[in-house]
């Protein structure tokens, strides 16, 4: 787990491998590339997951009894996200100006940080609570992080939203809602989830509750002549207090997973539109979103992201476009919330509650 000002090993743009994930029925039989392609059964899957003992797992280690247990894995990712937003961002990111994002009334403050290969090589890849093998040539790699912070009046009104509306739009069904309010996202394909474990037993880990973990393929259309981009991500969402929540997205390599749709090329045969049948470029994307009610009853929404769209799109060009995109997302959500208000009428107002509880 990350400590003060140090980087963690999970929320990186280096994709998780299938061997890094907690047990799941879909992972019960995988090809062992380290053993001439032989089949390896995952005997570690147990529907009574709470009895699993956490053990480190490394990329390429196909001893499936060594998969990380789901509870420590989720906690490690959420703790790492909390430290990143609360400690690393305020102390290591540089301000990047303030922008508007219509129709949102709030101003959006931008921040940025470059993380070089030297710093990434010092990440405790194999010695963290959840172990993973460092990516190849990590010393020559890098991550360009962009972040934003906005504060919104906590009311159901034009140009803003109250806390339950933020919670519904960002935490609940996060990936589906992102597809609905983001024009460039043409599909959010749900590959698999761990709902059997987290929903069935109403899991609570420390101050994390209503936990969900799933894998999605987020599909973005780009202007001609660029091919569509697909970003396979492990998505973890949780309440972090009575009026606070977090959303974590981590890239994951699912090209060998039969349940995938775009990553393994199945979309070229089964896609229901010309766009969905195109051969996409697989990119990598990681992000952290934190939303909470402040002591003054207003709402703070923070997002930090690093990505690589791959293909022929050079990184310098990507860096130029990311700040505008992350600012635009604020207005897109507020516009979507305004359009959805009639379906949110069953939510109780957030006023009169205990703000600022949890991280």
N, C-alpha and C positions, 0 to 999 in steps of 0.2 A: 504494500500500500504506500501511496505517496505520503511524504511528510512535509513539513513547512517548507515551501518554496521549491521542493523537489518534484520532478515529474514522475508520474505513475507509468505502468507498463501496459495498461489496458486501453485507455482512451488515446489511441495513437492512430495515424493514418496507415500504419502497417496492419494489414488485415489479420484478424483472427483466423486460424485454421480450424477445420472440423474437429481435430483432436484437442483443441483448446476449450471446447464447449462442454457444459454439463450434459449428463446423459439424457437421451431422448429416444423414443422408439424409432424415429426415422434414422438415427445414427447407429442403430443396433447392428448393422452389417455394412461395412465399408471396405473399400479396396485398400489393402496395405501396400503402398508404393515402395516401402522399404523391404518388402518380402516378395519381389517379383510379381506383384499384382494379385497376390492371394487374398481370399476373403478372410476378414477377421470379424468375429462376432463381438458385440458389446455386451458382455455379461454383467456390466455394472449397473444397467438400468433397473431401478426398483421403484415401483409406484409409491412405496412408503419412503419418499425421498428424504424425509426429515431425519431418517436414521443413518443417512450416508455420512461417511467420514471424509472430510476435506483432504485431498492429496494434490500436490502440484502436478501439472501436466505440461509437457513441452510439445511444440510443433514437431511432427514426425515421430512422436512416441505413440505407437499404436497399441500399447497395452491399455485396453479400454477400462480396466479396473482402476486406472490412474486418472480418470476424468475428474475435474474439480466438482465438488458437491455444489448443488445449485444455490443454497443459501449463502455460503461464503463467497461464491462468485458474484452474486447480485450485490451483496453488501460491499465487496471490494470495489466494484464499478461505481456504485452510488457514493461511497466515501471518497473515491478519487475525484469524482465530479464536484463534490462539495468543496474539497480542498482547492481544486483548480479555480473555482469561481470566487471563493471567499478569501483565499490567501495568494495564489499565484497571479491571478489577473490584476488585483489592485496594486501589487508590488512589482510586477515585471512587464506589464503591457504599457505601451505608449498611447496617449490620446491621439485620435485621428479626426477630430472635428465633430461638429453637430449638424444634423440634417433633419429635414422634414420628411414625413411619409404619409401623404394624404391617403385616406381621409382621417387618419389618426391625428388627434390634437396634440399629442405629446411629441416633444423633440427626441431625436434618437442620437445618443452619443456613441461615437465609434472609437474602438481601440484596436491595436494590432501588435503583433510580436512575431519575430522570426526565431525559430528554434533550429539551431544548426546541428550538424552531424556529431560534433564533439560533445554537445550536451546530450544528444540522444544516445550516444554510446555509453553514457554514464547512467542511463536509466536502469534500475534493478530488474532487468528482464527475467532472470532465472531465480533471483533470491526474494522476490516479492511473495506475498501470501498466496497469490494465484500466479504460478510460474508460466512463462512462455519463452520460447527460443527467440533471441534477437533476430530482426530481419537481416537479410544479406546486405552487406556493404553499408551497414548502419552509419558508419563514420562519414560516409560520403552523401548521406541523405539529408533531408531537412523538412521542416513543416512551417508553412506560412499560416499563422493564426489570425483570424479577424473576429472581433467581438463587438457587441452593441449592448447598450443599457438604456432602457426607457422607463419613465415613471408615468403612470396613468391614473386619472381620477377614477375612484372606485364607485362607479355608478353606471347604470344601464341608460346610456345617453349617446347622442350623436358624437362621433369622434373618439369614443372611449368605450369601456366595458367594465362590468363589475367582476369580482373575483370568480364566482361560479362560471361565468362565461369564458374567462381565460382558462379555467380548469377544464371545462368541457371541450374547448377548441384545441388545447395544446396537449393535455395529458390523456384524456379519454379518447380511445381510437386515434391516437396521434397520427399515424401514417395515412389512414383513410382521410382524415380531416385535412392533412397537408395537401393531399391530392385535390381535394375539393376547393381549397382557397388559393392554390398556386396554379396559375394558368399553364405554365410550362410543364407541369407534371401530368403525364398522360396515363400513368398506371401506378398503383401501389399494390404489388402482388405479395400476398401473404404466403410465405413459404412454409413455415411451421411456427408453433408456439409452445410454451410451457404452461398453458392455462390449467392443464390437469393438476399440476402441482400447486401453482400459486393461487388459483381461484378456488379450487376445491377446499383447500384447508385455510382459506382467508389468511394467508401468510403475513406475519408482522415480524420485521427484523429491526430491533432497536426502535428508532423513530420512523422507520419506513413502513408504510402500509398501502393497501390496494395495489400491490406490486404486480406488474405484468412484464413478461419477457417474450419476445418473438423475433423472427427474422423476416424482413421484407426486402423486396427488390423495388427500389424507387426509380421510376423511369422518367427521364427528362427529354423533351424535344428541344433541339437546337436549330438555329437558323441554317438554311441551306448554304453551303453543301455539307455541313457537318452532320455526322451520324448521331442518332440518339445515344444518350448516356444512361447506363443503368448502374445504380449504386446499391449493392447488397449490404444491408446493415442489420446488426443485432440491436434491437430497440428495447430499452429498459425504462419503464415509467413507474413512478411511485409518488404517493403523498409523503412529504417530509415533515409535516406538521398539520395542525388543524386548517391553516390557511397558507400552505406552501407546498410546492411539488417540484419534481425534477424529471427531466427527460434526457436520456443518454442514448446516443447512436454510435455504434462502433462498426467499422467495416469488417466484413467476414467473407472468406473465400468459400463459395458454395458451388463451384463449377462441377464438382463430382457428385453433387447431391441430386438424386432423381426428382425430389420434390421441388427443386428450383424450376423456374420457367424461362427466364431470360439468360441466366448465367450459363446454363448447359445447352442452350440452343433449341430447346423444345418450342419456344415461341415461334420459330421459323415455320414449323409445321402446324401448330395449333392456335396461333394468334388469330383473333377475331376481327382484325382490321389490318390494312396495309402497313400502318405505322407500327403496330405490335408485332408484325412479322419481319420487320427489318432486323438486320444483324447489328446489335448495338455494340458500343465500346463500353467495357466494364471499367468504371472509375472507382475511386475510394473516397470516402467521406466520413468524417466523425464530427460530432457536435455535442454540446451540453446546453440545456436550457434550464433555467431556474426561475421560478415565478413565486412571489410571496407578497402578502399584505404587510405593509410597513406600520410602525407605531402610529403614524399620522393617518392611517386607514387608506392611504393610496397604495397602488400596486406597482411593484418593481418587476420588470421582465428583463432577464439577462440571457444572452445567447453568445456562445463562442464556437467557432468552427474552423476546421482545417480540411483541405480536400485536394484532390488531383483528378481532373477530368480525363487524363490520359489522352491517347490518340495523338493527332497532329496539333492539338491546341497547346501552344507553348505556355510554360508556367508564368512567364512575365505577363502574358495576355490574360491569363486566369486571374492573377493578382489584381489587375486593373478592374476587372468586372465584379469581383466578390463584394467589395464594400457597398456598392449600389444595390446589389441583390439582397444583402442582409438587411439593409435599411428598408427596402421595398416590402419585405415580408411583414413588417409591422403594420403597414397600411392594409396589406392584403388580408391579414387576420381580422383587423377591426372592421373592414368592409364585410367580410364573411359573417362575423358575429352579428352585425346589424341586420343582415339578411336572414339570419337564423333565429332571431329573437323570439318569434312566435312559437318555436319548438322548445324554447328554454323557459317557458312560463312557469314550469313546475319547480324551478330553482328558487330557494329562499335567498333574500338579499343577505349580503355578507356583513352588513353594518351591525354594530353592537357586539361584535365578537372579540376574541383575544387575538390581536394581530401580532405578527412577528414570531409566532411560535415555530420551533424547528428551524433547521438551517435554511 
